[in-house]
């Protein structure tokens, strides 16, 4: 039922007292820890109270995992103390109400691990305690993304709204909270355009307009305009108030936007003008990132305000001695007890808070008409259909044909969503690109396969079922869009299974760094969040000097290495060299439990080799991460092992292969390296057969990228010295035709032949330096 102002206004006195309690909790935890952000936390308190007690969110404090509960993304992640304090107050009310009634409705699900209590405030910013910026895990599952880096949370909020919209979860909303300082980050410009273009009327931004950040100058001195200008110009619905501390004005603005009966596909924004450091006796930039000195006079002034209003006294009131964190923790626990007594002695407040929270929680629906994810099949959970050996033959092309590996990706992508349509009646993967959908072939996720015509492009008005999201050159936000949608788990058992969408985004490999920020946060979330998340395919397209015609601003030699900057086990990097290796490698990666798959693709076509005629293993072996192209000739002395990665480099090896097979060159073992991570997943016997320790120590690498990006495969510095890579001379490559750049990069057949010959000729010297047993 739509909330109304008259009903909500009857409880503004309870909201005021609740806000006062939250204020005190913020102050006490920051006084103790002497680290954190009081100003923005304080200024947002009235908004948070209004948003969570009826004017905004439909949510369940006991069950933050509920599929159809509204999502909250604190884009201004440094203001997490306001949420910690709010949850501590709300959970205290539930506990008191349970003690009064014995009604189990007031109990929080898995309360030991999921409830922020007064005592948790004592361990802010300590290892294992409440984190210094918002994280979606454990006691803070209220947050629906890990945030804090400037603007990063906004694209993720767009992605979450997109997933809910596409799934037909009508009425479920996403709320993103930001300040006007954080709003200056480019991610907001991209997100505003994207949210309008995708028709995300289920997305609302709450803008704390307090005009100050960390540095001394007001934001209005360097940023033109008003929040209304910033959003209405992008097609958003806007309302706000010049008194963001007044519950009446806040409520009216929220009701206008959040509960608009006809949003017409337009996202909403509510701005509220506040004073940074509201009620803290230290304001504006000075209140941003520094609490009052521990137990200082200003700290006690804030306590004095509360004492006078509520007739209580804090122990040791006015004592300005700093006894150190450990002893002040004991003091703080007593002071929190004083706050608890104020609640306990106001049964009307306790009943109001607890009952309102329960009513809100029980208003979260368990079923929604038109929800599209009701199929008994769940291809995201049971991934056996991706078994590489069972892939259909139409995903592969015949030997002798010319095809780029990106075309292999397109075929595989269309097959995935065709299978999803057949078994689930909707797409599994929602994809986007920076105006490069066809160029990078990620458009395959929208195309037909067999008799299936394809889901096509998404359109906010005419094709809401589309699986390819129309995005402009919003590189950073595209990354956030797909990781955000991959966090939306619509299962009734989200800790046991994932029910939702996988995401995929693409751009030039040279621009991979523009994707990394959101991927990094998603990886952290996936590691520790108790709720299952989906997968993201990160396509680094047009990589390597093979994109020669665009010149060095556009081809990736160094930049794609950013996809490796994750803990072991968080990402799988794939480097299929030709068309037919893409499907088995990508299928194997998607079958794993890794949340991020980085797929490195190149632009030009290459001739598909006749593997059988050459005695080379099937392209299906790409699923194993590495395989032997040619073993040592047992009748000749070994001269080393060559580990090969990349399209042009491997194509050069196949040009040279007849020489090797004819015994004309060095007796080296040639190993194709598709994916270090997939290779490490293989049984030990296979890994040893492909690359024994002795062979690895006696090896070097060939790559179309930089040698640094081959660090997993490089056994030692001597191997790096002999590496054949596009940065052979430690200089940026230039531009020209593909053949010209292969020559410049020294990855053409003759350059590689010379490099391998030198490597083999120096074997005794190399191995002696390593104390190798064959030296």
C-alpha positions in Angstrom: 0.0 0.0 0.0 1.3 3.5 -0.9 2.4 5.4 2.2 0.8 8.8 2.8 2.1 11.9 4.5 -0.6 12.2 7.1 0.0 8.7 8.5 3.8 9.1 8.5 3.7 12.6 10.0 2.0 11.2 13.2 5.2 9.6 14.1 7.7 12.4 13.4 8.3 12.7 17.1 9.5 9.1 17.1 11.7 9.8 14.0 13.3 12.7 15.8 14.2 10.7 18.9 15.4 7.9 16.6 17.6 10.3 14.8 19.0 11.7 18.1 20.0 8.1 19.1 21.6 7.5 15.8 23.6 10.7 16.1 24.9 9.7 19.5 25.9 6.3 18.2 27.9 7.9 15.4 29.6 10.2 17.7 30.5 7.6 20.3 32.0 5.1 17.8 34.1 7.8 16.1 35.2 9.3 19.4 36.5 5.9 20.4 38.1 4.9 17.1 39.4 8.4 16.1 39.0 7.3 12.5 36.1 7.7 10.2 33.8 10.3 8.7 31.4 12.1 11.0 30.2 15.1 8.8 28.5 13.3 6.0 27.2 10.6 8.4 25.6 13.2 10.6 24.0 15.1 7.7 22.4 12.0 6.3 20.7 10.9 9.5 17.2 12.5 9.0 17.1 11.2 5.4 18.0 7.7 6.5 15.3 7.7 9.2 12.6 8.8 6.7 13.8 6.4 4.0 13.8 3.4 6.2 10.7 4.0 8.3 8.1 4.3 5.6 8.7 7.1 3.2 11.2 5.2 1.0 12.3 1.7 1.2 10.3 -1.6 1.5 12.8 -3.8 3.3 13.2 -6.3 6.0 15.8 -5.6 8.7 15.6 -9.3 9.8 16.1 -10.7 6.3 18.4 -8.5 4.1 18.7 -11.5 1.8 15.0 -11.3 0.7 14.7 -11.6 -3.1 12.1 -8.8 -3.4 13.4 -6.4 -0.7 14.5 -3.0 -2.0 18.3 -2.6 -2.5 20.4 0.0 -0.8 23.7 1.1 -2.3 25.7 3.7 -0.2 27.6 5.2 -3.1 29.1 7.6 -0.5 30.6 4.5 1.2 32.6 6.5 3.7 29.4 7.5 5.4 28.8 3.9 6.6 28.8 5.0 10.3 25.2 6.4 9.8 24.1 2.9 8.7 25.9 1.1 11.5 24.4 3.4 14.0 20.9 3.1 12.4 21.0 -0.7 12.4 22.2 -0.7 16.0 19.3 1.4 17.1 16.8 -0.6 15.1 18.1 -4.0 16.2 18.0 -2.8 19.8 14.3 -1.9 19.4 13.6 -5.4 18.0 15.5 -7.0 20.9 13.6 -5.0 23.5 10.3 -5.7 21.9 11.1 -9.4 21.8 12.0 -9.3 25.5 8.6 -7.6 26.2 6.5 -10.0 24.1 8.4 -13.2 23.4 7.1 -12.9 19.8 9.7 -14.5 17.5 8.7 -12.2 14.7 11.1 -9.7 16.3 14.1 -12.0 16.0 16.7 -11.4 13.2 17.5 -14.3 11.0 21.0 -15.7 12.0 21.2 -12.9 14.6 24.6 -13.9 15.9 26.2 -13.3 12.5 23.8 -10.8 10.9 22.9 -8.3 13.6 24.7 -5.0 14.2 24.4 -4.3 18.0 25.6 -1.6 20.3 28.7 -3.6 21.0 29.7 -3.9 17.4 30.1 -0.1 17.4 33.0 -0.6 19.8 35.0 -2.2 17.0 34.6 0.1 14.1 37.6 -0.1 11.7 39.2 -3.0 13.5 40.1 -6.3 11.9 37.0 -8.4 12.0 34.9 -5.4 13.1 32.7 -3.0 11.1 34.6 -1.9 8.0 35.7 1.6 7.2 33.6 1.7 4.0 30.5 -0.1 3.0 30.7 -3.9 2.4 28.0 -6.3 1.5 28.6 -9.2 3.9 27.9 -10.5 7.4 26.3 -8.0 9.7 26.1 -5.4 6.9 24.1 -7.2 4.2 21.9 -4.1 4.3 24.5 -2.7 1.8 24.0 -4.2 -1.6 27.4 -3.5 -3.0 30.9 -2.7 -1.7 31.4 1.0 -2.1 33.6 3.9 -1.1 35.9 4.7 -4.1 34.5 7.8 -5.6 31.4 7.2 -7.7 32.0 3.5 -8.0 28.7 2.4 -6.4 26.5 4.3 -8.8 27.1 2.1 -11.9 26.5 -1.0 -9.7 23.2 0.5 -8.5 22.3 0.9 -12.2 23.1 -2.7 -12.8 21.0 -3.9 -9.9 18.0 -1.9 -11.1 18.6 -3.4 -14.6 18.5 -6.9 -13.3 15.3 -6.3 -11.3 13.6 -4.6 -14.3 14.5 -7.3 -16.7 13.4 -10.0 -14.3 9.9 -8.4 -14.0 10.4 -7.7 -10.3 7.9 -4.9 -10.4 7.8 -2.7 -7.4 11.3 -3.7 -6.2 13.5 -0.6 -6.1 17.1 0.4 -5.8 18.2 3.3 -3.7 21.6 5.0 -4.2 22.8 7.5 -1.6 25.5 10.1 -2.6 26.8 13.5 -1.9 27.3 16.3 -4.4 31.1 16.0 -4.0 31.1 12.3 -5.0 28.7 13.2 -7.7 31.5 15.0 -9.5 33.0 11.7 -10.5 32.5 10.8 -14.1 30.7 7.6 -13.2 27.7 9.6 -12.3 27.5 11.3 -15.7 27.7 7.9 -17.4 25.2 6.3 -14.9 22.6 9.1 -15.4 22.7 8.5 -19.2 22.6 4.7 -18.8 19.8 4.7 -16.3 17.6 6.9 -18.5 18.5 4.9 -21.6 17.6 1.6 -20.0 14.3 3.0 -18.5 15.2 2.3 -14.9 12.3 4.0 -13.1 13.0 1.6 -10.2 16.2 3.5 -9.4 16.2 6.5 -7.0 19.2 8.6 -6.0 19.1 10.4 -2.6 21.5 13.3 -2.9 22.9 14.9 0.2 23.7 18.4 -0.9 26.0 19.7 1.8 28.4 21.6 -0.4 31.6 20.3 1.2 34.2 17.6 0.9 37.6 17.1 2.4 39.4 20.2 1.2 38.5 23.7 2.4 36.6 25.1 -0.6 32.9 24.6 -1.1 31.9 22.4 -4.0 29.7 25.2 -5.3 32.8 27.3 -6.0 34.0 24.8 -8.6 30.8 23.0 -9.8 28.1 25.0 -11.5 24.4 24.5 -10.9 21.9 22.8 -8.7 21.0 19.1 -8.2 17.8 19.8 -10.2 19.9 20.9 -13.1 22.2 18.0 -12.9 19.5 15.4 -13.2 16.5 16.9 -15.0 18.8 17.6 -17.9 19.3 13.8 -18.2 15.6 13.0 -18.2 15.3 12.1 -14.5 12.3 12.9 -12.2 13.5 15.3 -9.5 12.2 16.6 -6.2 13.9 17.9 -3.1 14.0 20.2 -0.1 16.1 23.1 1.1 15.8 21.8 4.6 17.2 18.3 4.6 16.9 18.1 8.3 13.1 18.6 8.3 11.1 15.3 8.3 8.0 16.9 6.8 9.9 18.2 3.8 12.0 15.1 3.4 8.9 12.9 3.4 7.0 14.9 0.9 10.0 14.9 -1.5 10.5 11.1 -1.1 6.8 10.3 -1.6 6.7 12.4 -4.8 9.6 10.4 -6.4 9.7 7.0 -4.7 6.0 6.4 -4.8 5.2 8.1 -8.1 2.3 6.3 -9.8 3.5 7.1 -13.3 7.3 7.2 -13.4 7.2 6.6 -17.2 10.5 4.8 -17.4 12.4 7.7 -15.8 14.7 7.2 -12.8 14.3 9.5 -9.9 16.4 11.7 -7.7 15.6 13.4 -4.3 18.0 16.1 -3.2 18.1 17.4 0.3 20.1 20.5 1.3 22.0 19.9 4.6 24.8 21.2 6.8 27.7 18.8 6.8 28.4 18.0 10.4 24.8 18.8 11.4 24.6 18.9 15.2 28.2 18.0 15.6 29.5 21.4 16.6 32.1 21.1 13.8 30.9 21.8 10.3 31.6 21.7 6.6 34.9 20.4 5.4 36.3 20.3 8.9 33.8 17.6 9.8 34.4 15.4 6.8 37.0 13.0 7.9 38.0 13.8 11.4 36.2 13.2 14.6 36.5 15.4 17.6 39.6 14.6 19.6 38.9 11.8 22.0 36.8 13.0 25.0 37.5 16.6 24.0 35.3 19.6 25.0 33.5 19.5 21.7 32.8 15.8 22.1 31.1 16.6 25.4 29.1 19.4 24.0 27.4 16.9 21.7 26.6 14.8 24.8 25.3 17.8 26.7 22.8 18.5 23.9 21.4 15.0 24.4 21.5 15.1 28.2 19.5 18.3 28.3 16.9 17.0 25.9 16.4 13.5 27.4 17.2 14.0 31.1 20.1 11.6 31.3 23.7 11.9 32.3 26.7 10.2 30.7 29.3 8.8 33.1 32.4 10.9 33.5 30.6 13.8 31.8 33.1 16.6 31.0 36.2 14.6 31.7 38.5 15.4 28.8 41.3 12.9 29.7 42.1 10.6 26.8 42.7 7.3 28.6 43.6 5.4 25.4 41.4 3.3 23.2 41.1 0.3 25.4 39.9 2.1 28.5 37.8 4.5 26.5 36.1 1.4 25.0 34.9 0.6 28.5 33.7 4.1 28.9 31.9 4.0 25.5 30.2 0.7 26.4 28.7 2.5 29.4 27.7 5.5 27.3 26.0 3.2 24.8 24.2 1.7 27.8 22.9 5.2 28.6 21.4 5.4 25.1 19.9 2.0 25.6 18.2 3.2 28.7 16.6 6.1 26.8 15.1 3.6 24.5 14.1 1.1 27.2 12.4 3.8 29.2 10.3 4.8 26.1 8.1 1.8 25.4 6.1 3.7 22.9 9.2 4.4 20.8 10.3 0.8 21.1 6.9 -0.5 20.0 6.7 2.0 17.1 10.2 1.2 15.8 9.9 -2.6 16.2 6.4 -2.8 14.8 7.1 -0.5 11.9 10.2 -2.5 11.0 8.2 -5.8 11.2 5.4 -4.3 9.1 7.8 -3.1 6.5 9.5 -6.5 6.5 6.3 -8.4 6.0 5.2 -6.0 3.2 8.1 -7.4 1.1 6.3 -9.8 -1.3 7.2 -13.4 -1.7 5.7 -13.6 -5.2 5.3 -11.0 -7.9 3.0 -11.2 -10.9 5.0 -11.1 -14.1 8.2 -12.3 -12.5 10.2 -14.0 -15.3 12.6 -16.2 -13.3 10.1 -18.9 -12.3 11.4 -21.7 -14.5 12.2 -24.9 -12.7 15.5 -25.0 -14.6 18.4 -22.8 -13.4 21.3 -22.9 -15.8 23.4 -20.6 -13.6 23.3 -23.2 -10.8 23.5 -26.5 -12.7 26.2 -25.8 -15.1 26.8 -29.4 -16.4 25.3 -28.3 -19.8 28.6 -26.4 -20.3 30.7 -29.6 -20.3 33.3 -28.8 -23.1 33.1 -32.3 -24.6 29.3 -31.9 -25.1 29.5 -28.6 -27.0 27.5 -28.7 -30.3 29.6 -29.0 -33.5 28.1 -25.9 -35.0 30.2 -23.8 -32.6 33.3 -24.8 -34.6 34.6 -24.1 -38.1 36.4 -26.5 -40.4 40.2 -26.6 -40.8 41.4 -24.4 -43.7 38.8 -21.7 -43.2 39.7 -18.2 -42.0 38.0 -16.8 -38.9 38.8 -14.5 -36.0 38.6 -15.8 -32.5 36.0 -13.1 -31.7 33.7 -14.8 -34.2 34.0 -18.0 -32.1 32.9 -15.9 -29.1 29.9 -14.7 -31.0 28.8 -18.2 -31.8 29.3 -19.4 -28.3 27.4 -16.4 -26.9 24.4 -17.0 -29.1 24.3 -20.7 -28.1 24.4 -19.8 -24.4 21.3 -17.6 -24.6 19.6 -20.0 -27.0 20.0 -22.7 -24.4 18.7 -20.3 -21.8 15.6 -19.5 -23.9 14.9 -23.2 -24.5 15.3 -24.3 -20.9 14.3 -21.1 -18.9 12.4 -18.9 -21.3 14.7 -15.9 -20.8 18.3 -15.0 -21.3 21.0 -16.1 -18.9 23.5 -13.4 -20.0 22.8 -9.7 -20.3 25.6 -8.0 -22.2 26.7 -4.5 -23.2 29.6 -2.8 -24.9 31.0 0.7 -25.3 29.4 1.2 -28.7 31.4 -1.8 -29.9 28.9 -4.6 -29.6 29.3 -6.0 -33.2 32.9 -4.9 -33.4 33.9 -7.1 -30.3 31.2 -9.7 -31.2 29.6 -9.5 -27.8 26.4 -9.0 -29.8 26.3 -12.7 -30.1 24.4 -12.8 -26.9 21.5 -11.2 -28.7 21.7 -13.2 -31.9 19.9 -16.3 -33.1 21.2 -19.8 -32.9 19.6 -22.6 -34.9 15.8 -22.1 -34.9 16.1 -19.6 -32.0 15.9 -16.1 -33.4 17.7 -14.4 -30.6 16.6 -12.0 -27.8 17.8 -9.0 -29.8 18.6 -5.6 -28.5 17.0 -4.4 -25.3 14.7 -1.4 -25.7 13.1 0.4 -22.8 9.8 0.7 -24.6 9.6 -1.9 -27.4 11.9 -4.8 -26.4 12.2 -5.2 -22.6 13.1 -8.9 -23.2 16.3 -8.0 -25.1 19.6 -9.3 -23.9 22.0 -6.8 -25.4 21.8 -3.5 -23.5 22.3 -0.3 -25.6 25.2 1.6 -24.1 27.3 4.4 -25.4 31.0 4.9 -24.6 30.4 4.4 -20.9 33.4 2.1 -20.3 33.5 2.4 -16.5 29.8 2.3 -16.0 29.4 -0.7 -18.3 31.6 -2.7 -16.0 29.5 -1.6 -13.0 26.3 -2.4 -14.9 27.3 -6.0 -15.4 28.8 -6.6 -11.9 25.8 -4.9 -10.3 23.3 -7.1 -12.1 25.3 -10.2 -11.2 24.9 -9.4 -7.5 21.1 -9.5 -7.7 20.1 -13.0 -6.4 16.4 -13.6 -6.7 16.4 -17.0 -5.2 14.4 -17.9 -2.1 17.5 -19.6 -0.9 20.2 -17.1 -1.9 22.9 -18.7 0.4 22.5 -22.0 -1.4 22.0 -21.0 -5.0 22.2 -18.1 -7.4 19.1 -17.2 -9.4 19.6 -14.3 -11.7 21.7 -13.0 -14.6 25.2 -13.3 -15.6 26.8 -10.2 -17.1 29.2 -9.6 -20.0 30.9 -6.4 -21.2 33.5 -5.7 -23.8 35.9 -3.0 -25.0 39.3 -2.8 -26.5 41.9 -4.6 -24.4 43.9 -1.4 -24.2 41.1 0.1 -22.2 40.8 -2.7 -19.7 41.9 -0.4 -16.9 38.5 1.4 -17.3 36.8 -1.8 -16.2 39.0 -2.8 -13.3 37.6 -0.6 -10.5 34.2 -2.2 -10.5 35.6 -5.7 -11.1 37.8 -5.3 -8.1 34.9 -4.4 -5.8 32.8 -7.2 -7.3 35.6 -9.7 -6.6 35.8 -8.6 -3.0 32.1 -8.9 -2.6 32.0 -12.4 -4.2 34.8 -13.6 -1.9 33.1 -12.7 1.4 29.4 -12.2 0.8 27.2 -15.0 2.2 24.8 -14.6 -0.7 25.7 -16.4 -3.9 26.5 -14.1 -6.8 26.5 -14.6 -10.6 29.3 -14.5 -13.1 30.8 -11.7 -15.3 32.5 -12.2 -18.6 35.0 -9.4 -19.1 36.0 -9.2 -22.8 39.3 -7.6 -23.5 38.7 -7.3 -27.3 41.0 -6.2 -30.1 44.0 -7.0 -28.0 47.6 -7.1 -28.9 49.5 -5.6 -31.9 47.0 -7.4 -34.1 44.9 -4.2 -33.8 47.7 -2.5 -35.7 45.7 -0.2 -38.0 44.3 1.6 -35.0 47.9 2.2 -33.7 49.2 2.1 -30.2 46.5 4.2 -28.5 44.1 1.4 -29.2 45.9 -2.0 -29.1 46.6 -3.6 -25.7 50.0 -5.0 -24.9 50.4 -3.9 -21.3 46.9 -2.8 -20.3 45.2 -6.2 -20.5 47.5 -7.4 -17.7 45.2 -5.5 -15.3 42.8 -8.5 -15.6 45.3 -10.5 -13.5 45.3 -8.1 -10.5 43.1 -10.3 -8.3 43.8 -12.9 -5.6 44.4 -16.4 -6.8 41.0 -18.1 -7.4 39.0 -14.9 -8.1 39.5 -14.7 -11.9 40.1 -16.9 -14.9 42.0 -15.4 -17.8 41.5 -17.0 -21.2 43.7 -16.5 -24.2 42.3 -18.7 -27.0 44.4 -18.2 -30.0 41.9 -19.2 -32.7 38.2 -19.5 -33.3 37.7 -23.1 -32.1 39.4 -22.7 -28.8 37.0 -20.0 -27.5 34.0 -22.2 -26.8 35.7 -25.0 -24.8 37.9 -22.6 -22.9 35.0 -20.3 -22.0 32.7 -23.2 -21.2 35.2 -24.7 -18.8 35.8 -21.4 -17.1 32.0 -20.8 -16.7 31.6 -24.2 -15.2 34.0 -23.2 -12.4 33.1 -21.3 -9.2 35.2 -18.2 -10.3 33.1 -15.1 -10.5 35.1 -13.2 -13.2 36.1 -14.6 -16.5 38.5 -12.3 -18.5 38.4 -13.3 -22.2 41.2 -11.9 -24.3 40.4 -11.7 -28.0 42.0 -10.4 -31.1 40.7 -8.8 -34.3 42.2 -10.4 -37.4 41.2 -13.7 -39.0 43.6 -16.6 -39.0 43.6 -19.9 -40.9 42.2 -22.7 -38.8 44.9 -25.4 -38.7 44.3 -29.0 -39.6 45.2 -30.3 -36.2 44.8 -34.0 -37.1 47.2 -33.7 -40.0 49.7 -31.9 -37.9 49.4 -34.3 -35.0 48.2 -31.4 -32.7 45.6 -32.1 -30.0 42.0 -31.1 -30.5 40.9 -27.6 -29.9 38.8 -29.1 -27.0 42.0 -29.4 -25.1 41.9 -25.6 -24.7 39.5 -26.3 -21.8 42.4 -27.7 -19.9 44.3 -24.5 -20.0 47.4 -25.8 -21.7 48.4 -28.6 -24.1 51.4 -29.9 -26.0 51.5 -28.8 -29.7 54.8 -30.7 -30.3 56.8 -32.8 -27.8 60.5 -33.2 -27.7 61.9 -35.7 -30.2 63.1 -38.5 -28.0 65.8 -39.4 -30.4 67.5 -36.1 -30.0 68.8 -34.2 -27.0 66.3 -31.8 -25.4 66.9 -28.1 -26.1 64.1 -26.5 -24.0 60.4 -25.8 -23.8 58.5 -22.9 -25.4 55.3 -21.7 -23.8 53.1 -19.9 -26.4 50.2 -17.5 -26.0 48.4 -15.2 -28.3 47.0 -15.2 -31.8 49.7 -13.9 -34.1 52.4 -15.6 -32.1 50.8 -19.0 -32.3 50.0 -18.4 -36.0 53.7 -17.9 -36.5 54.4 -21.1 -34.6 52.1 -23.0 -36.9 53.9 -21.5 -39.9 57.1 -22.8 -38.5 55.7 -26.2 -37.4 56.6 -28.1 -40.6 60.2 -27.2 -39.9 60.0 -28.4 -36.3 58.2 -31.6 -37.3 60.8 -32.2 -40.1 63.6 -32.1 -37.5 65.2 -28.9 -39.1 65.1 -26.8 -36.0 66.0 -27.0 -32.3 64.5 -29.9 -30.4 62.1 -27.9 -28.3 58.8 -28.8 -26.8 55.9 -26.4 -27.8 53.1 -25.9 -25.3 50.0 -23.8 -26.0 49.1 -21.8 -22.9 45.4 -20.8 -23.0 44.8 -20.2 -19.3 47.0 -20.5 -16.3 44.0 -20.8 -14.0 42.3 -23.6 -16.0 45.7 -25.4 -16.2 46.0 -25.3 -12.4 42.6 -26.9 -12.1 43.7 -30.1 -13.9 44.9 -33.2 -12.2 48.5 -33.3 -11.3 49.3 -36.1 -13.7 48.2 -34.0 -16.7 50.0 -30.9 -15.5 53.2 -32.9 -15.1 52.9 -34.5 -18.5 52.3 -31.1 -20.2 54.9 -29.2 -18.2 57.1 -31.1 -15.8 59.2 -29.2 -13.3 62.3 -29.9 -15.3 60.7 -28.7 -18.5 59.4 -25.6 -16.9 62.8 -24.6 -15.5 64.2 -25.1 -19.0 61.6 -22.9 -20.7 60.8 -19.4 -21.9 57.6 -17.8 -23.4 56.3 -16.3 -26.6 53.4 -13.8 -26.3 51.7 -11.1 -28.4 51.4 -9.1 -25.1 54.1 -8.0 -22.7 56.4 -10.4 -20.9 55.3 -9.1 -17.5 51.8 -10.4 -18.3 53.3 -13.9 -18.6 54.6 -13.9 -15.0 52.5 -17.0 -14.1 54.2 -19.0 -16.9 57.7 -17.6 -16.4 59.7 -19.9 -14.2 62.5 -17.4 -13.4 64.4 -14.3 -14.5 66.4 -16.3 -17.0 63.2 -17.4 -18.7 62.1 -13.7 -18.9 65.5 -12.8 -20.4 64.8 -15.1 -23.4 61.1 -14.2 -23.7 59.8 -13.3 -27.1 57.2 -10.6 -26.6 55.8 -7.5 -28.2 57.8 -5.4 -25.7 61.1 -7.0 -26.6 62.9 -3.6 -26.7 60.9 -2.1 -23.7 59.2 0.4 -26.0 55.7 1.1 -27.0 54.8 -0.3 -30.4 53.6 2.2 -33.1 51.1 1.3 -35.8 50.5 0.2 -39.4 49.3 -3.0 -41.0 49.1 -6.3 -39.0 52.1 -7.7 -40.9 54.1 -4.5 -40.3 53.4 -4.6 -36.6 54.2 -8.3 -36.3 57.6 -7.4 -37.7 58.0 -4.5 -35.4 56.9 -6.6 -32.4 59.3 -9.4 -33.4 56.4 -11.9 -33.4 56.6 -12.8 -37.1 57.7 -16.3 -37.9 61.3 -15.5 -38.7 61.8 -13.4 -35.6 60.4 -16.2 -33.5 62.6 -18.7 -35.2 65.6 -16.7 -34.4 64.5 -16.3 -30.8 63.9 -20.0 -30.3 67.3 -20.8 -32.0 69.1 -18.5 -29.6 67.3 -19.9 -26.6 68.2 -23.5 -27.6 71.8 -22.6 -28.4 72.3 -21.0 -25.0 70.9 -24.0 -23.1 74.0 -25.1 -21.3 74.7 -21.5 -20.1 71.1 -21.1 -19.1 70.8 -24.3 -17.1 74.2 -23.9 -15.5 73.1 -20.5 -14.0 70.0 -22.3 -12.6 72.0 -25.3 -11.2 69.7 -27.5 -13.4 70.3 -31.2 -13.1 70.9 -31.4 -16.9 73.4 -28.6 -17.0 
